Amino acid sequence: MSDPQIIEGPGFRGRITGRLGDMLVIDAEVEADIPAHAADTEEFAIVVSGRFEVTINGTTLPCGPGDHLVVEAGVEHAIRVIEPGRLVLIGRM
């Protein structure tokens, strides 16, 4: 049986560390590229460590420690890992 506090997906493994209203706060290790996907709800992410290229609606942005992203609901986005690292994610999974 898997730990209900762990969320895994292509390229990442996250641990739920809390809640903000009905949203989850997740400490996520990002080790490999995360393929393009769209969430049903808005997502917010802060880069804690590592370096990434994030593509949102066809626009690619470099991201490193201290950078943050807001991805609106239904917007396709993907992450390419330059250097593995960690993100704090806030959203519904």
C-alpha positions in Angstrom: 0.0 0.0 0.0 1.4 3.4 -0.9 1.8 6.3 1.5 -1.2 8.7 1.1 1.2 11.6 1.7 3.3 10.8 -1.4 2.3 11.9 -4.9 4.3 10.6 -7.9 4.1 11.3 -11.5 6.4 11.3 -14.5 9.6 13.1 -13.5 8.7 13.9 -9.9 7.9 12.6 -6.4 6.2 14.8 -4.0 5.3 14.8 -0.3 2.2 16.6 0.9 3.4 18.9 3.7 0.2 20.8 4.3 -3.0 22.4 3.0 -3.9 26.0 2.0 -7.7 26.0 1.9 -8.7 23.2 -0.5 -5.2 23.2 -2.1 -2.3 20.9 -1.3 1.2 22.1 -0.4 3.7 19.7 -1.9 7.5 19.4 -1.5 8.4 17.9 -4.9 11.7 16.4 -6.0 12.1 16.8 -9.8 14.6 14.4 -11.2 13.5 14.1 -14.9 11.5 16.0 -17.5 7.8 16.4 -16.8 5.8 16.0 -20.0 3.2 18.5 -21.2 0.0 18.4 -19.2 -2.8 20.7 -18.1 -4.4 20.8 -14.6 -8.0 21.5 -13.9 -7.1 24.1 -11.4 -4.5 26.9 -11.1 -1.0 25.9 -9.8 1.7 27.9 -8.1 5.3 26.7 -7.8 8.5 28.1 -6.2 11.8 26.7 -7.3 13.8 25.7 -4.2 16.8 24.2 -6.0 17.9 23.0 -9.4 17.5 24.6 -12.8 14.6 24.0 -15.2 13.1 25.2 -18.5 9.3 25.5 -18.2 7.2 25.7 -21.3 3.8 27.3 -20.8 1.5 27.7 -23.9 4.5 27.4 -26.2 6.7 30.0 -24.4 9.8 28.6 -22.7 11.2 30.3 -19.5 14.4 29.5 -17.5 13.8 28.9 -13.8 16.2 28.6 -10.9 16.2 28.9 -7.1 13.8 31.7 -5.9 11.8 31.8 -9.2 8.1 31.2 -9.1 5.4 30.3 -11.6 1.7 30.6 -11.8 0.0 28.3 -14.3 -3.7 29.0 -14.9 -6.2 26.2 -15.0 -6.3 24.3 -18.3 -3.1 25.7 -19.6 -0.6 23.2 -21.0 2.8 23.2 -19.4 5.9 21.0 -19.3 9.3 21.1 -17.4 12.7 20.2 -18.9 15.3 19.4 -16.2 18.6 21.2 -16.6 19.7 20.3 -13.1 17.5 18.1 -10.8 16.1 20.0 -7.8 13.0 20.7 -5.7 9.9 22.7 -6.1 7.2 23.7 -3.6 3.9 23.2 -5.4 0.5 24.5 -4.4 -2.5 23.2 -6.2 -5.1 20.4 -6.4 -3.8 17.1 -7.5 
